[in-house]
Amino acid sequence: MISGEKVIQIINEIADKIEENKSYLTELDAAIGDGDHGLNMSKGFRAVKEKLKDDDGKNIGNIFKKTGMALVSNVGGASGPLYGTAFMKAAVVVSGKDNMDIDDFINVLKASIDGVVMRGKAQAGDKTMLDSLIPAYDAAKKAKDDGKDEKEILKEVSTAAINGAEDTKKIAARKGRASYLGDRSIGHKDPGATSSAIILETVYNFIK
């Protein structure tokens, strides 16, 4: 179980990790996209930190909603609406809660995926952030069914997300700017899947 204050700390930590990986994400995007994913994401999460500065942590739904709105307003390209929608859909699941447990986390992951699918009209195998998020969600459900504890579940989530992002090298992009390259996008890791993996890895490292 983690408090709203802890959720804010985790989101701030995510912002720092995105900042640290800004050049790397931009490099990945330069190969198959507009070359601005890292810059856009770091700008977006800086705005998120600013937006959450005075939040009292009493309503996790509000924390996610503010995060989503800041990302939509400040992240350019497709990532803003996709990440923004993910957080805003997640907000509904934990609306009014001042604590969240592992079940809430799994439900948040599911709602985020549904939001991205709805907004981006993508599916698994399209070489997008879903190729990191969907395996992470599947791993969470399986670990939970296997009776693993919260830290083990989050570890499985992080590992599945990292592997999912790595596996995007093997597939051709079918969505977004990268889809114009067709088979030439094979061999390149998807920046969106990579930033999603960074986010989930940060959650695990914080809780660990």
N, C-alpha and C positions, 0 to 999 in steps of 0.2 A: 504493500500500500504506500503510495507517495502523495504528498500534499501538493496543493496548488503552488505554494512557494517553490517547492522542488521542481515542479513542471517548468516554472519560469527560469529557474537555474539551468535546467536541461536545454531549454530553447536558447538561452544565452550562450551556452556551451556549443550548441549546434552552429550558432552564428559565428563563433570564433573558429570552429573547424572549417566552415565554408570559406571563411576569410583566408585561413591557412592554405586551403586547396584551390584558391581562386585561379592561380596561374595554370595549375594542372587541369582544372575543368575547362578553362578557356582554350588550352592547347588541344584537348580532346575534341572540343566543339569546332576548333579551327579546321580540323581534318575533315569533318563531315557536315558541319552546320554553318552558323553565322559567325562563330568564333567569339561569342559574347556570353556564353552560359555562366562562366565563373564570375565575370564582372557583374552581370545582372543579379546573380544569386547573392553575391556579397553585398551589393547595394540593397537588395530586398531585406536581407536579414539584419543589416544595420538599422534599417527603418523599423524592423520588428523590435529590436532591443530598445529603441527609443520609445516605441508605442507601449512597451510593457514596463517601462521604468517605474511608473506610479501605480501599477496594478497590485492590489492587496492579496491576490492569490486565492480569494474566497470562492471563485467560480471558474472552474477549469474550462467550461464551455466558452466563457468570455475570453479567456486567455487564447484559446485556439481561434476564436472568431477574429480577435484583434490581429493575431498572427496572419491569418488568411487574408484579411483586408489589406494589411500592410504589404503583403507579397503581391497581391493583385495590382495595387497602385504603384508599386516601385520596381517590379521585375519586368523587364521588357520581353518581347518574343512570346513564345507559347508557354514558357515555364511559369510565368506569373499567374495566368489564369489556371493552369493545371495544379501547381502547388497551392495556390490560394483556395481553389475549390476543395482540394484534399483536406486542408485544415478547417475550412468552413463546414464541410460535411462531418468531420471528426467532432467539431464543436457541438453538434446536435446530440451526439451519443453521450457526451459528458456534461450536458447542460445542467447548471445548478449544483454540480458536485464540487466539494472542496478537497476530495481525495479521489485517487483512482487506483484500481488494483490491476492485476494481470489480465483479468477478463475484460475490463474496460479498455486496456491497451490493445487487446486482440480485436475488439469491436471497433476501436478507433482506426486500426489498420484496415479493416474490412470497409468501413465507411469511406476512408481515404481512397481506396482502390475504386470503389463504386463511383466516387466523384470524378476521378481521373478518367475512367472508362466513359462516363457520361459526357464529360467535357471534351475529351480528346478523340472519342470514337475509335480508340485503339484497343488491341487485345494482346495477350501474351504472344511473344514471337514477332512483334512488330518492330523490335529494337527501340524500346522507349523505357521510361522509368518503371513501367509495369513489369518489365522483365527482372526487375529487382524486387518490387513490392509484392508481386503475386507469390513468388517462391518463399518470401519472408513470411507471408500470411499462412501459407500452407505448412511451413515449418513450425510456426507458432501453434497451429491447431494440433498438429501431430504430437509435438512435445507436450502439450497440455493433456491430450488423450493418453499419452504414455505416463502421465503422472509426474512429470518433471517439475522442479520448483521454478520460481519466478526467474532467478538468475540463469538457470539452464535454458529456460524458454527463450529469454532475451539473447542468450549466446547463439542458440540455433537460428533465431531470426536474423541476427547480424551476419552470421556465416552464410546463410542462404542468400541474403541480399548482396553480399560481396561476390559470391560465386555467380549469382544471377547477372550482375553487372559485367563480370569477367566473360561470361558466356555470350554476351551481346556481340563480342568480336566475331563469333561464328555465323551470325545471321545478317541478312540484307535488310536495310531499313525499309519499312513500308509506310512510315508516317513522317510528317514534318519535312524540314529542309533536306535532311539526309536521304529521304526517299528518292530525290532527284538523281542521286548517284547510283541507285539500284545495287547491283552486285559489287560495285566499286566501294561500297560502304563496308563490305566484309573485311575483317582484319582490324577494324577500328572499334574501340569500346564506346558505348553510348554515354554521352555526358549526363543525361538525365537519370539514367539507371545508376550512374556512378555517384551523383549527388544524393540520390535516395539512399544508396548503400552507406554513404558517409553519415547521413542523418541517423540511420538505424544503428550503426556501429557506435555512434556517440551516445545514444540512449543506453546501450548495453554497458559501455565503459563507465558511464556515470553511475548507473545502478550497482554495477559490480563492486 
